[in-house]
Amino acid sequence: MNGPNRYRLIVVSLEQAKAAAFHATQRLKEALTRRKLRFSSNCQNGSGSHFQRDIFFEKPRSKNDWLDLISSWSPSPSTG
């Protein structure tokens, strides 16, 4: 196979791969958009099966609250 034909085969394959990648990217973006819409419709206050206030119910914590919480997770030092 001579140079120009080999180049054409490579370019055609490359263009096909680009088109396939673009198509896959579009499908992923559409799927992500659908998931975002579904999630936002389920998390609106007062509608859907899950309420935003139920998902994000935790009260804000102070720095000392976080330190106390983290220290409660740590294993106690052995008393010997």
N, C-alpha and C positions, 0 to 999 in steps of 0.2 A: 504494500500500500504506500502510495507516495505522500509527500508532505501535505498538500492542500486537502486531500481526502481525509487524512488522519486528523487534521485540524478541525475539519467540518464535523467529524464524528465526535470529537471532544466537545466542541461548542454546542452541538445539538444535545448531547447528554447533560451538559452543564445547564443549558436553558431549561431542559425538562426538570432537572433537580431543583432549579430556582422556582419554577412554577409550582412544583409539588410542595416545596417548603412554604411558599406564599399561601397556598391553599390550606395547608395544615395550620399555619399561623392564624389565618382568618377563622378557621373552625374553632381553634382554642380561644380566641378573643370572644367569639360569639358565645361559647360555652361559659366563659368567665362572666360575661355580661348577664347571661340567664341566671347563673348562680347568685350573683350580686343582687339581682332583682328579687329572686326568690327569698334570699336571706333578709333583705330590707323589708319585704312585705310581711315576713313572719315576725320581724322584730319591732314593728311599729307599736307605739303605746296604744293599748286599747283594741288592737285587732290582731288577727292571726293566732296561731297556736302557741306562740311564745311571746311574752311581753319583754320589752327591753328592760324594764325595771326588775324583772325576775332574773334575767341573765346577768345584769350588772348591779346586783343588789348590795354588794359589799360597800360598807361605809369607808370614807377616806381614812387613812391611818397616818398617825404622826411618825416622826423618825423613831421615837422611843417605842411606839407600838411595834414597828417593824423589827427593831433590835430585840425586844422581848420575844416576839414570835420566832425569830431566827434562833435565838438562844434556846428556846424550848425544843427546837428540832435537833440540836446538837446533843450527842450522847453525854451523859454525866461523867465527870472524871471519876475514875475508880478510887475508892477510899482505902485501898490497900490491903 
